[in-house]
């Protein structure tokens, strides 16, 4: 049997990524909803549809600073002659209206009110003449230019009538959506809380940041990176630091963290080598029962070995990611991020994807679904191009530069330049 055939045979024994993701995500449920004050709702996901209880605007109002008038008076249907070339319209200014004005007033023929943007319109007003189109008179005003009927006017409910569906369940509460809710009279909304995610790095070889690696030592980049990634995904992320490969220490730490976690992420020790203690410890059978975490060899590149299960009396979900930094970040994107989105009630849970024109020929391991750092750009005339970044999926520098992940399926061993491929879009501004 050739080396290629050996690789394909080994890959055939792996669990397809789609099957694995489905089995994990089916075990998770969105967190119970909370009724939050509007000032606290930003950044969460709606648990219920939100309908406008009141119209916006709530009343007829001026959209610009100027003079509220009857359009008939400006075009000559009333007692005032029409404005034309070299001619003006003169109206009596009978009062001033600001945004805080509340007494109802009515226009009579040949009159107008000076109004500020946002002020309630007088009854019968159907046009606001901008200040710059007048001589800005106080007792009477000369109007040099006639606007169209309705200019400068915002009618009640023009933008959002009462009963309008403002946002559906699963929608992220953005600052603009907070403004929409407030403007229509909503003071609180029902949301899913942001998941609390605890990140633990494991391994006797790990040392904390701020120093260089020595032989037998590895600086812990993963827990810092995964904490940032979880926060970017909308979680309340807590980094607890490094845990040595000590069975009791790891079990005790995880048990303690269940008190403040909706999801726990570990990194390191998921393989089958002599130093991969996390897999040994968390998958160990006790009392005839399987361990709390099941480790699966998935058809994923990089980072084949992944773990998922629950710990503690509250059965807090645990996702175990590889220790190699590139594989840990790819594993987060593929498995942990969708889990966070599901717990938060977000829809959809996966990153958006596009089809893109590949600019460079790449090869990929047989039988594995590869996620490779890449740069995506929009093409003139529509569509996208994708440029794989040097170093492949294991390079941190490539991941740092990437705004997308090139996805090469299990059956793809060679993707030619000019072919069309799938790309996940990352939420990174370039």
C-alpha positions in Angstrom: 0.0 0.0 0.0 1.4 3.4 -0.9 1.9 6.3 1.5 -1.0 8.1 -0.2 -3.2 5.1 0.2 -2.2 4.8 3.9 -3.1 8.4 4.5 -6.5 8.0 2.8 -7.2 4.9 4.8 -6.4 6.6 8.0 -8.5 9.6 7.1 -11.5 7.3 6.4 -11.4 6.3 10.0 -11.9 9.9 11.2 -15.3 11.4 12.0 -16.5 13.8 9.3 -16.4 17.4 10.6 -20.1 18.1 9.8 -21.2 15.0 11.7 -19.1 15.9 14.7 -20.4 19.5 14.8 -24.0 18.4 14.5 -23.6 15.9 17.4 -22.0 18.6 19.6 -24.3 21.5 18.9 -27.4 19.3 19.3 -26.4 18.8 23.0 -26.3 22.5 23.7 -29.2 24.8 24.5 -29.5 28.6 24.5 -29.2 30.2 27.9 -32.4 31.1 29.8 -33.7 34.6 28.9 -33.4 37.7 31.0 -35.5 40.8 31.0 -33.0 43.6 30.9 -33.1 47.4 31.0 -32.4 48.9 27.6 -29.1 50.4 28.8 -27.9 46.9 29.7 -29.2 45.1 26.6 -26.5 46.1 24.1 -24.3 43.2 23.0 -26.9 40.6 23.8 -29.2 38.6 21.5 -33.0 39.0 21.6 -34.9 36.1 23.0 -38.2 37.4 21.7 -39.5 39.4 18.8 -39.8 43.1 19.5 -42.8 45.1 18.2 -43.1 48.9 18.4 -45.6 49.9 21.0 -45.7 53.5 19.7 -45.1 55.2 16.4 -42.0 57.0 15.5 -42.1 59.9 15.0 -44.8 60.2 17.7 -46.3 63.3 16.2 -46.1 65.5 13.0 -42.8 67.4 13.3 -40.4 69.7 11.5 -37.5 68.0 9.8 -35.5 71.2 9.4 -35.1 74.6 10.9 -37.3 77.1 9.1 -40.9 78.3 8.8 -43.9 76.0 8.9 -46.6 77.1 6.4 -49.5 76.1 4.2 -48.3 75.2 0.8 -51.3 77.0 -0.8 -50.0 80.3 0.6 -46.7 79.8 -1.1 -48.1 79.1 -4.6 -50.9 81.6 -4.7 -54.0 79.7 -3.8 -54.4 81.9 -0.7 -54.5 85.7 -0.2 -50.7 86.0 -0.7 -49.4 86.2 -4.3 -47.2 83.4 -5.7 -43.5 83.6 -5.6 -41.9 83.5 -9.1 -38.9 84.8 -10.9 -37.9 88.0 -9.2 -40.8 87.8 -6.8 -41.2 86.7 -3.2 -43.9 85.5 -0.9 -44.5 87.4 2.4 -46.0 85.6 5.4 -46.8 86.9 8.9 -44.8 85.0 11.6 -47.3 84.4 14.4 -45.1 82.5 16.8 -42.0 80.4 17.5 -42.1 76.6 18.1 -39.2 74.6 19.6 -38.7 70.9 20.3 -40.2 71.4 23.8 -43.4 73.1 22.6 -46.5 71.2 23.5 -49.5 73.5 23.2 -51.4 72.7 19.9 -51.6 75.7 17.5 -53.2 76.2 14.1 -52.2 78.1 11.0 -54.5 80.6 9.4 -54.2 81.7 5.8 -51.2 84.0 5.2 -49.4 83.1 8.4 -46.5 80.8 9.4 -44.6 79.7 12.5 -40.9 79.8 13.0 -39.9 76.2 13.9 -36.8 74.3 15.0 -36.1 70.8 13.7 -38.0 68.4 15.8 -40.7 70.9 16.8 -44.4 69.8 16.6 -46.0 71.1 13.4 -49.0 73.5 13.7 -52.3 72.1 12.5 -52.8 72.7 8.8 -49.0 73.1 8.1 -47.8 70.9 5.2 -44.5 72.4 4.4 -41.4 73.8 6.2 -39.4 76.4 4.3 -35.7 76.2 5.2 -34.2 79.2 6.9 -31.7 79.7 4.1 -34.5 80.2 1.6 -35.8 83.3 3.5 -34.8 86.6 4.8 -35.1 85.1 8.3 -37.7 87.7 9.4 -39.1 87.7 12.9 -42.5 89.5 12.6 -42.9 88.8 8.9 -40.7 86.7 6.6 -39.9 87.0 2.9 -39.7 83.6 1.1 -37.4 83.6 -1.9 -37.9 80.0 -3.0 -41.0 77.7 -2.9 -40.4 74.1 -1.8 -42.5 71.1 -2.8 -45.5 70.2 -0.7 -44.4 68.1 2.2 -40.8 69.4 2.2 -39.3 69.5 5.7 -42.2 67.6 7.2 -42.0 64.3 9.1 -45.4 62.8 9.7 -46.4 60.7 12.8 -45.4 57.1 12.2 -43.8 57.9 8.9 -40.7 55.8 9.8 -42.1 53.2 12.2 -45.9 52.9 12.7 -47.1 51.3 16.0 -47.1 47.6 15.6 -44.1 47.4 13.4 -41.8 44.3 13.9 -38.6 46.0 15.0 -36.4 42.9 15.4 -36.8 39.2 15.5 -35.6 36.8 18.2 -31.9 36.0 17.6 -31.0 39.5 16.5 -27.9 41.1 18.0 -28.8 44.3 20.0 -26.6 47.0 18.3 -26.4 50.6 19.4 -28.6 51.6 16.5 -31.2 49.1 17.5 -31.1 50.4 21.1 -32.0 53.8 19.6 -34.9 52.3 17.6 -36.3 50.7 20.8 -36.0 53.8 22.8 -37.6 56.0 20.1 -40.6 53.8 20.0 -41.1 53.7 23.8 -39.4 50.5 24.8 -37.5 50.6 28.1 -36.6 47.0 28.5 -36.2 43.8 26.3 -35.9 40.1 26.8 -32.5 38.8 25.8 -30.2 35.8 26.2 -27.3 36.7 28.5 -23.8 36.7 27.2 -22.3 33.3 27.8 -19.6 33.2 30.6 -16.7 31.4 29.1 -13.7 30.2 31.2 -10.4 29.5 29.4 -7.8 27.1 30.8 -4.4 26.3 29.3 -2.9 22.9 30.3 0.6 21.5 30.3 3.7 21.2 32.5 5.7 22.9 29.8 3.8 26.1 29.8 5.1 29.4 31.2 3.3 32.7 31.3 3.8 35.6 28.9 6.5 38.2 29.4 9.4 35.9 29.0 11.1 34.0 26.3 10.8 30.2 25.9 13.7 28.0 27.1 14.2 24.3 26.1 11.3 22.4 27.8 9.2 25.6 28.1 6.5 27.0 25.9 5.0 30.5 26.4 1.2 30.3 26.9 -0.1 32.1 23.9 -3.3 30.0 23.7 -5.2 31.1 26.8 -4.7 34.8 25.9 -5.7 34.3 22.3 -8.7 32.2 23.1 -9.9 34.7 25.8 -9.7 37.4 23.2 -11.5 35.2 20.6 -14.3 34.4 23.1 -14.8 38.0 23.9 -14.9 38.9 20.2 -17.6 36.2 19.8 -19.7 38.1 22.4 -18.9 36.1 25.5 -17.9 37.3 29.0 -14.4 35.6 28.9 -12.4 34.7 31.9 -8.8 33.5 31.6 -7.7 31.4 34.7 -4.2 30.8 33.4 -2.1 27.6 33.4 -2.9 24.2 34.9 -0.2 21.6 35.2 -0.8 18.0 34.0 -1.9 16.9 37.4 -5.1 14.9 37.5 -6.5 16.1 40.8 -5.5 19.7 40.1 -7.3 19.7 36.7 -10.4 18.0 38.1 -10.5 20.4 41.0 -10.0 23.5 38.8 -12.7 22.5 36.4 -15.1 21.7 39.3 -14.4 25.2 40.8 -15.0 27.0 37.5 -18.4 25.4 36.9 -19.7 27.9 39.5 -19.1 30.9 37.1 -19.1 29.3 33.7 -21.6 28.5 31.0 -18.8 27.0 28.9 -15.3 25.9 29.6 -12.5 25.8 27.0 -9.3 23.9 27.6 -6.3 23.9 25.3 -3.6 21.3 25.2 -3.4 17.5 25.8 -6.1 16.3 23.4 -3.9 13.9 21.5 -2.8 10.4 22.3 0.9 11.0 23.0 2.7 10.4 26.3 2.3 14.0 27.4 -1.4 14.4 26.4 -2.8 14.3 30.0 -6.1 16.1 29.4 -7.4 13.3 27.2 -6.3 10.7 29.7 -7.8 12.4 32.7 -11.1 13.6 31.4 -12.0 10.5 29.3 -11.0 8.0 32.0 -13.8 5.6 33.0 -14.7 5.6 36.7 -17.2 3.3 38.4 -18.0 1.6 35.2 -19.1 4.9 33.6 -17.4 6.8 30.8 -15.5 9.9 31.5 -17.2 13.3 31.4 -15.5 14.3 28.1 -15.4 12.3 24.9 -12.4 12.8 22.6 -12.9 12.3 18.9 -10.5 12.2 16.0 -12.2 14.5 13.5 -11.4 14.9 9.8 -10.1 18.5 10.5 -6.8 20.1 9.5 -5.2 21.4 11.6 -6.2 20.0 15.0 -7.7 16.5 14.4 -8.3 15.7 18.1 -11.2 17.5 19.8 -13.0 16.9 23.0 -16.5 17.7 24.2 -18.5 16.8 27.3 -19.8 18.2 30.6 -18.4 18.6 34.1 -19.8 19.2 37.5 -23.3 18.8 39.0 -24.6 21.6 36.7 -23.2 19.7 33.6 -21.4 22.7 32.3 -20.2 22.1 28.7 -16.5 21.7 28.1 -14.7 22.0 24.7 -11.1 20.7 24.6 -9.0 22.2 21.9 -5.4 21.2 20.8 -2.4 22.8 22.3 -0.7 23.9 19.0 -1.6 27.6 18.8 -2.7 27.6 15.1 -4.8 24.4 15.6 -6.3 25.9 18.8 -7.5 29.0 17.0 -8.8 27.0 14.1 -10.6 24.7 16.5 -12.1 27.7 18.2 -13.5 29.0 14.9 -14.9 25.6 13.9 -16.3 24.4 17.2 -16.1 26.7 20.2 -17.4 29.9 18.4 -20.5 28.2 17.1 -21.1 26.8 20.6 -20.9 30.3 22.1 -23.3 31.7 19.5 -25.8 28.9 20.2 -25.6 29.5 24.0 -26.2 33.2 23.3 -29.2 32.5 21.1 -27.6 34.1 18.0 -28.7 33.2 14.6 -26.9 31.9 12.5 -24.3 30.3 14.7 -21.7 30.0 11.9 -19.5 32.7 10.2 -20.8 33.9 6.9 -19.2 32.3 3.9 -18.7 33.3 0.2 -17.5 31.6 -3.0 -14.2 33.1 -4.2 -11.8 32.9 -7.1 -8.6 31.3 -5.9 -5.5 33.2 -6.9 -2.9 30.5 -6.1 -2.7 26.7 -6.5 -2.7 24.9 -3.1 -2.6 21.3 -2.0 -4.4 19.8 1.0 -4.2 16.6 3.0 -6.5 13.8 1.6 -9.6 13.0 3.7 -9.3 16.2 5.9 -11.3 19.4 5.8 -8.6 22.1 5.9 -9.1 25.7 7.1 -6.3 27.9 5.8 -5.6 31.6 6.7 -6.3 33.7 3.6 -7.0 37.3 2.5 -10.3 37.9 0.8 -11.0 40.9 -1.4 -14.0 42.0 -3.4 -13.6 42.1 -7.2 -14.7 45.0 -9.4 -17.9 44.0 -11.0 -18.8 41.6 -8.2 -17.6 38.5 -6.6 -14.5 37.8 -4.5 -10.9 36.7 -4.8 -9.0 34.8 -2.1 -5.2 34.7 -1.6 -3.8 31.9 0.6 -1.3 33.3 3.1 2.2 31.8 3.4 2.9 29.2 5.9 -0.4 27.3 5.8 -2.7 26.9 8.8 -0.2 26.6 11.5 1.5 30.0 11.3 0.3 32.6 13.8 1.5 35.4 11.6 -0.8 34.1 8.8 -3.7 33.9 11.2 -3.0 37.4 12.4 -3.1 38.8 8.8 -6.1 36.8 7.7 -9.6 38.2 7.1 -10.9 34.8 6.0 -10.4 31.1 6.2 -10.0 29.2 2.9 -12.0 25.9 3.2 -10.8 22.9 1.3 -13.0 19.8 1.5 -12.1 16.3 2.4 -11.9 15.2 -1.2 -9.7 18.1 -2.3 -6.0 17.3 -2.5 -5.2 20.0 -5.0 -7.1 23.3 -5.8 -5.9 25.0 -8.9 -5.5 28.7 -9.3 -8.6 30.1 -11.0 -11.0 27.6 -9.3 -13.8 28.6 -7.1 -13.6 27.7 -3.4 -15.4 28.3 -0.1 -14.2 31.0 2.3 -15.3 31.8 5.8 -15.3 35.6 6.4 -13.8 36.7 9.7 -15.0 39.8 11.6 -11.8 41.7 11.2 -11.5 45.2 9.7 -8.9 45.7 7.0 
